[in-house]
């Protein structure tokens, strides 16, 4: 048994991989491509199983299917993959969101409540950490301090930009009359109309918080994380905005809230840690070459016609091989055999020398010694009649 050497670098290695796997798991839960990726994972597992069992035709078919599905995934879900790359950049550079200050938040809440009471349609976007530039079009640059008169005038029915969205970055209004991408999730949008479809469309593609006011019903709705829902009371708007600010500013979140969020996600974290540890075992110590001794059977072949095999002494021999540790653990060494060519039995030969070249073994193994290095065959002549 070979002892595994474990250093602090290995612990850090496992922790980093677990964090990446957990992040990928969280991303998959939010993306539309999760079922397609699950299908590719199942095909990949079937490919590895077929390869392990030596099913040549099945392996060839599954290998081609995985390649085709990966190409389809890249083409169909390129938006989700692009967002993943952007998310890596945002998290890696620790990009901070420009969230409104308390006085600006109070101003925004009062203004939205007034618009809802007057049944005036409105659409306000609070950007998160992810950039919005490639998702929004049009609009007029303002870069003015947020105020009730400014917002109310923008969403006035006679204003040329009242049908578009207002981007509120920090304590300032950046642009108004902005066009947002529309969602195709008709089940969530329901009777909400274009403003709600636009709010949900941006929330599906970024981490922004979108506030929509229905001019028909005077209802305030919020869209975030790809989910659109209405608020029953105007007071809930302040709660949702403060939650968004806390989420975009991790340092402001109380330790109790962070611990609660972590406990809610512990199954995914444990699964990611277990998967990272398994990968470490297979890749790091598993790739190391080790030497082992295996008891393998002696297979007799090419026995001449007219002879019958009565026995082999010994029936098994010990073969010393070296190969990747993971191959030995996964049982690939069980495919090792010693094959004896018994053609010379017809000339009276009964004892055969065992050399490493007579040992069949999986690719990646090397045979060093066979013990004992001789085998004796017991044969009888068959009755010619």
C-alpha positions as CSV (number, residue, x, y, z in Angstrom):
1,X,0.0,0.0,0.0
2,X,1.4,3.4,-1.1
3,X,1.0,6.2,1.4
4,X,-0.4,9.4,0.0
5,X,1.5,12.6,0.6
6,X,-0.8,15.5,1.5
7,X,0.5,19.1,1.8
8,X,-1.1,22.4,2.4
9,X,-0.9,23.2,-1.3
10,X,-3.1,20.2,-2.0
11,X,-5.7,21.5,0.5
12,X,-5.6,24.9,-1.2
13,X,-5.9,23.1,-4.6
14,X,-9.0,21.2,-3.5
15,X,-10.6,24.3,-2.0
16,X,-10.1,26.3,-5.2
17,X,-11.5,23.6,-7.4
18,X,-14.4,23.1,-5.0
19,X,-15.1,26.9,-5.2
20,X,-15.1,26.7,-9.0
21,X,-17.4,23.7,-9.1
22,X,-19.8,25.3,-6.7
23,X,-19.8,28.5,-8.7
24,X,-20.5,26.5,-11.8
25,X,-23.4,24.7,-10.0
26,X,-24.9,28.0,-9.0
27,X,-24.6,29.3,-12.5
28,X,-26.2,26.2,-14.0
29,X,-29.2,26.6,-11.8
30,X,-29.8,30.1,-13.3
31,X,-29.0,29.4,-16.9
32,X,-31.3,28.1,-19.6
33,X,-28.5,25.7,-20.7
34,X,-28.6,23.6,-17.6
35,X,-30.6,20.7,-19.1
36,X,-28.5,20.7,-22.2
37,X,-25.4,20.5,-20.1
38,X,-26.9,17.7,-18.0
39,X,-27.6,15.8,-21.2
40,X,-23.9,16.2,-22.3
41,X,-22.8,15.1,-18.9
42,X,-24.9,11.9,-19.2
43,X,-23.5,11.2,-22.7
44,X,-20.0,11.8,-21.3
45,X,-20.6,9.3,-18.5
46,X,-21.9,6.8,-20.9
47,X,-18.9,7.3,-23.1
48,X,-16.5,6.6,-20.2
49,X,-18.5,3.5,-19.2
50,X,-18.6,2.1,-22.7
51,X,-14.8,2.8,-23.1
52,X,-14.1,1.0,-19.8
53,X,-16.2,-2.0,-20.9
54,X,-14.5,-2.1,-24.3
55,X,-17.7,-1.4,-26.3
56,X,-16.0,-0.1,-29.4
57,X,-19.0,0.8,-31.5
58,X,-20.9,2.4,-28.6
59,X,-17.8,4.4,-27.7
60,X,-17.5,5.6,-31.2
61,X,-21.1,6.7,-31.4
62,X,-21.1,8.4,-28.1
63,X,-17.9,10.2,-28.8
64,X,-19.4,11.7,-32.0
65,X,-22.6,12.6,-30.2
66,X,-20.7,14.5,-27.4
67,X,-18.9,16.6,-30.0
68,X,-22.1,17.5,-31.9
69,X,-23.9,18.4,-28.7
70,X,-21.0,20.7,-27.5
71,X,-21.1,22.5,-30.9
72,X,-24.9,22.9,-30.6
73,X,-24.5,24.1,-27.0
74,X,-22.0,26.8,-28.0
75,X,-24.2,28.1,-30.9
76,X,-27.6,28.0,-29.1
77,X,-26.5,29.1,-25.6
78,X,-23.8,31.6,-26.6
79,X,-25.5,34.3,-24.6
80,X,-25.3,32.2,-21.4
81,X,-21.7,31.3,-22.0
82,X,-20.8,34.9,-22.8
83,X,-22.4,36.0,-19.5
84,X,-20.4,33.3,-17.7
85,X,-17.2,34.7,-19.1
86,X,-18.3,38.2,-18.1
87,X,-19.1,37.0,-14.6
88,X,-15.7,35.5,-14.2
89,X,-14.2,38.9,-15.1
90,X,-16.5,40.8,-12.8
91,X,-15.8,38.5,-9.8
92,X,-12.1,38.3,-10.6
93,X,-11.7,42.1,-10.7
94,X,-14.0,42.5,-7.8
95,X,-16.1,45.1,-9.7
96,X,-18.4,47.0,-7.3
97,X,-21.9,48.1,-8.0
98,X,-22.8,51.8,-7.7
99,X,-25.8,51.4,-5.4
100,X,-27.8,54.5,-4.3
101,X,-27.3,56.1,-0.9
102,X,-30.0,56.1,1.7
103,X,-31.3,59.5,0.7
104,X,-31.4,58.6,-3.0
105,X,-33.1,55.3,-2.1
106,X,-35.9,57.1,-0.2
107,X,-36.4,59.5,-3.1
108,X,-36.7,56.6,-5.5
109,X,-39.2,54.7,-3.3
110,X,-41.4,57.8,-2.9
111,X,-41.3,58.5,-6.6
112,X,-42.2,55.0,-7.6
113,X,-45.1,55.0,-5.0
114,X,-46.4,58.2,-6.5
115,X,-46.2,56.8,-10.1
116,X,-48.1,53.7,-9.0
117,X,-50.8,55.7,-7.2
118,X,-51.3,57.8,-10.3
119,X,-51.2,54.7,-12.5
120,X,-48.4,56.1,-14.6
121,X,-46.2,53.6,-16.3
122,X,-42.5,53.5,-15.4
123,X,-39.4,51.4,-15.7
124,X,-36.3,52.0,-13.5
125,X,-33.1,49.9,-13.6
126,X,-30.6,49.7,-10.7
127,X,-27.4,48.2,-12.2
128,X,-25.5,45.5,-10.3
129,X,-21.9,44.4,-10.8
130,X,-22.4,43.1,-14.3
131,X,-22.1,45.6,-17.2
132,X,-25.3,46.6,-19.1
133,X,-23.9,48.2,-22.2
134,X,-24.3,45.3,-24.6
135,X,-27.9,44.7,-23.4
136,X,-29.3,48.2,-23.7
137,X,-29.8,50.5,-26.7
138,X,-30.9,54.1,-27.3
139,X,-31.7,56.6,-24.7
140,X,-30.5,60.1,-23.8
141,X,-27.5,60.8,-21.5
142,X,-28.5,62.9,-18.5
143,X,-26.0,62.3,-15.7
144,X,-28.1,64.4,-13.3
145,X,-28.6,64.0,-9.5
146,X,-31.6,61.8,-8.7
147,X,-34.7,63.8,-7.6
148,X,-38.5,63.4,-7.6
149,X,-39.1,66.2,-10.0
150,X,-36.6,64.7,-12.5
151,X,-38.1,61.2,-12.4
152,X,-41.7,62.4,-12.5
153,X,-41.0,64.6,-15.5
154,X,-39.2,61.8,-17.3
155,X,-42.2,59.4,-16.9
156,X,-44.8,62.1,-17.7
157,X,-47.0,60.9,-20.6
158,X,-45.9,63.9,-22.7
159,X,-42.2,63.2,-22.2
160,X,-40.5,61.7,-25.3
161,X,-38.7,59.1,-23.2
162,X,-41.5,58.0,-20.9
163,X,-41.9,54.6,-22.6
164,X,-38.2,53.7,-22.1
165,X,-36.2,52.8,-19.0
166,X,-34.3,55.0,-16.7
167,X,-30.8,53.9,-15.5
168,X,-30.1,55.0,-11.9
169,X,-26.4,54.5,-11.1
170,X,-25.6,55.5,-7.5
171,X,-27.3,58.8,-6.7
172,X,-27.5,59.9,-10.3
173,X,-29.7,59.3,-13.3
174,X,-27.4,58.2,-16.1
175,X,-29.8,57.7,-19.1
176,X,-33.5,57.7,-19.8
177,X,-35.6,56.5,-22.7
178,X,-33.4,53.3,-22.8
179,X,-34.6,50.2,-24.7
180,X,-34.1,46.8,-22.9
181,X,-34.1,43.3,-24.3
182,X,-37.6,41.6,-24.1
183,X,-38.1,38.3,-22.3
184,X,-39.8,35.4,-24.0
185,X,-41.0,33.9,-20.8
186,X,-44.7,34.6,-21.3
187,X,-45.7,32.6,-18.3
188,X,-44.0,35.1,-15.9
189,X,-44.8,38.2,-17.9
190,X,-48.5,37.3,-18.1
191,X,-50.6,40.4,-18.5
192,X,-47.7,42.7,-17.6
193,X,-47.1,44.1,-21.1
194,X,-43.9,45.4,-22.7
195,X,-42.4,47.1,-19.6
196,X,-42.6,43.9,-17.6
197,X,-41.2,41.9,-20.5
198,X,-38.3,44.4,-20.7
199,X,-37.7,44.3,-17.0
200,X,-37.6,40.5,-16.9
201,X,-35.5,40.4,-20.1
202,X,-32.7,42.5,-18.5
203,X,-33.0,40.6,-15.2
204,X,-32.5,37.3,-17.1
205,X,-29.2,38.6,-18.6
206,X,-27.7,40.6,-15.8
207,X,-27.8,40.9,-12.0
208,X,-29.6,44.3,-12.2
209,X,-32.7,45.1,-10.2
210,X,-35.6,46.3,-12.5
211,X,-38.6,48.2,-11.2
212,X,-41.8,48.3,-13.3
213,X,-45.0,50.2,-12.7
214,X,-48.1,49.1,-14.6
215,X,-50.2,52.0,-15.9
216,X,-53.3,49.8,-16.2
217,X,-53.3,48.5,-12.6
218,X,-50.9,50.7,-10.8
219,X,-49.0,47.7,-9.5
220,X,-45.3,47.7,-8.7
221,X,-43.3,44.7,-9.9
222,X,-39.6,43.9,-9.5
223,X,-37.4,41.7,-11.7
224,X,-34.1,40.2,-10.5
225,X,-32.3,37.0,-11.0
226,X,-34.6,36.0,-13.9
227,X,-37.7,36.2,-11.7
228,X,-40.6,38.7,-12.1
229,X,-43.0,39.2,-9.2
230,X,-45.5,41.9,-8.1
231,X,-45.4,43.6,-4.7
232,X,-48.6,43.6,-2.7
233,X,-47.8,46.7,-0.7
234,X,-45.6,49.8,-1.6
235,X,-43.7,49.3,1.6
236,X,-42.2,46.1,0.2
237,X,-40.4,48.1,-2.4
238,X,-38.0,49.6,0.2
239,X,-37.3,46.1,1.6
240,X,-36.5,44.8,-1.9
241,X,-34.2,47.7,-2.7
242,X,-32.3,47.4,0.6
243,X,-31.9,43.6,0.0
244,X,-30.5,44.4,-3.5
245,X,-28.0,46.9,-2.0
246,X,-26.9,44.4,0.6
247,X,-26.5,41.7,-2.0
248,X,-24.4,44.0,-4.2
249,X,-22.3,45.1,-1.2
250,X,-21.1,41.9,0.5
251,X,-19.3,43.8,3.3
252,X,-22.6,45.4,4.4
253,X,-24.4,42.1,4.8
254,X,-24.6,41.1,8.5
255,X,-22.7,38.0,9.5
256,X,-26.0,36.3,10.5
257,X,-27.4,36.8,7.0
258,X,-24.2,35.5,5.3
259,X,-24.2,32.4,7.6
260,X,-27.9,31.8,6.9
261,X,-27.3,32.0,3.1
262,X,-24.3,29.6,3.4
263,X,-26.3,27.1,5.4
264,X,-29.1,27.1,2.8
265,X,-26.6,26.1,0.2
266,X,-24.6,23.5,2.1
267,X,-25.6,20.5,0.0
268,X,-24.2,22.1,-3.1
269,X,-21.0,23.1,-1.2
270,X,-20.5,19.6,0.2
271,X,-21.1,18.0,-3.2
272,X,-18.6,20.4,-4.8
273,X,-16.0,19.6,-2.1
274,X,-16.5,15.9,-2.5
275,X,-16.2,16.1,-6.3
276,X,-13.0,18.2,-6.0
277,X,-11.5,15.7,-3.5
278,X,-12.3,12.8,-5.9
279,X,-10.8,14.7,-8.8
280,X,-7.7,15.3,-6.7
281,X,-7.4,11.6,-5.9
282,X,-7.7,10.7,-9.6
283,X,-5.5,13.4,-11.1
284,X,-2.8,14.2,-8.6
285,X,-1.8,11.0,-6.7
286,X,-3.7,9.0,-9.3
287,X,-1.4,10.0,-12.1
288,X,1.7,9.0,-10.2
289,X,3.4,5.8,-11.4
290,X,3.5,3.1,-8.7
291,X,4.6,-0.5,-8.6
292,X,2.3,-3.3,-7.5
293,X,2.2,-7.1,-7.5
294,X,-0.9,-8.8,-8.9
295,X,-1.9,-12.5,-9.0
296,X,-2.9,-13.2,-12.5
297,X,-4.2,-16.4,-14.2
298,X,-2.1,-18.4,-16.7
299,X,-4.0,-18.8,-20.0
300,X,-2.9,-21.7,-22.3
301,X,-3.5,-21.2,-26.0
302,X,-2.6,-23.0,-29.3
303,X,-2.8,-26.4,-27.7
304,X,-2.1,-28.9,-30.6
305,X,-4.9,-31.0,-32.0
306,X,-5.1,-34.4,-30.3
307,X,-4.1,-33.1,-26.8
308,X,-6.2,-32.1,-23.9
309,X,-5.1,-29.9,-21.0
310,X,-5.3,-31.7,-17.7
311,X,-3.8,-29.0,-15.5
312,X,-1.5,-26.1,-15.1
313,X,1.0,-25.8,-12.3
314,X,0.7,-23.1,-11.0
315,X,-2.6,-21.9,-12.2
316,X,-1.8,-18.3,-11.1
317,X,1.5,-16.4,-11.0
318,X,2.5,-13.1,-9.4
319,X,3.3,-10.4,-11.9
320,X,5.1,-7.2,-10.8
321,X,3.8,-4.2,-12.8
322,X,4.0,-0.4,-12.7
323,X,1.4,2.0,-13.8
324,X,-0.8,5.0,-12.8
325,X,-2.2,4.6,-9.3
326,X,-5.7,5.4,-10.5
327,X,-5.6,2.5,-13.0
328,X,-4.6,0.1,-10.2
329,X,-7.4,1.5,-7.9
330,X,-10.0,1.3,-10.6
331,X,-9.2,-2.3,-11.3
332,X,-7.6,-2.0,-14.7
333,X,-4.9,-4.3,-13.5
334,X,-7.4,-7.1,-13.4
335,X,-7.1,-7.3,-17.2
336,X,-3.5,-8.6,-16.9
337,X,-3.0,-12.2,-18.0
338,X,0.0,-14.5,-18.7
339,X,-0.5,-16.4,-22.1
340,X,1.4,-19.5,-22.8
341,X,1.8,-20.8,-26.3
342,X,1.5,-24.6,-26.0
343,X,2.3,-25.5,-29.6
344,X,5.5,-27.2,-28.6
345,X,3.6,-29.7,-26.5
346,X,3.5,-32.0,-29.6
347,X,7.3,-32.2,-29.4
348,X,7.1,-33.4,-25.8
349,X,7.7,-30.1,-24.1
350,X,5.8,-29.6,-20.8
351,X,7.7,-26.8,-19.0
352,X,7.6,-23.3,-20.3
353,X,9.6,-20.2,-19.4
354,X,7.5,-17.1,-18.4
355,X,8.9,-13.8,-19.5
356,X,7.4,-10.3,-19.3
357,X,6.7,-10.3,-23.0
358,X,4.2,-13.1,-22.5
359,X,2.1,-10.9,-20.2
360,X,-0.9,-9.0,-21.7
361,X,-1.8,-5.8,-19.9
362,X,-3.7,-2.5,-20.5
363,X,-2.0,0.4,-22.1
364,X,0.2,2.4,-19.7
365,X,1.4,-0.6,-17.7
366,X,4.9,-2.0,-17.6
367,X,5.8,-5.6,-16.6
368,X,8.9,-6.0,-14.5
369,X,8.9,-9.6,-13.2
370,X,6.9,-12.8,-13.3
371,X,7.2,-15.1,-10.2
372,X,7.5,-18.1,-10.6
373,X,9.1,-17.7,-14.0
374,X,8.2,-21.3,-15.1
375,X,4.9,-23.1,-15.5
376,X,4.3,-26.8,-16.1
377,X,1.5,-28.2,-18.2
378,X,-0.2,-31.5,-17.7
379,X,-1.7,-32.8,-21.0
380,X,-3.2,-36.1,-22.1
381,X,-3.5,-37.5,-25.6
382,X,-7.1,-37.7,-26.8
383,X,-8.4,-41.0,-28.1
384,X,-8.2,-40.9,-31.9
385,X,-11.3,-42.9,-32.3
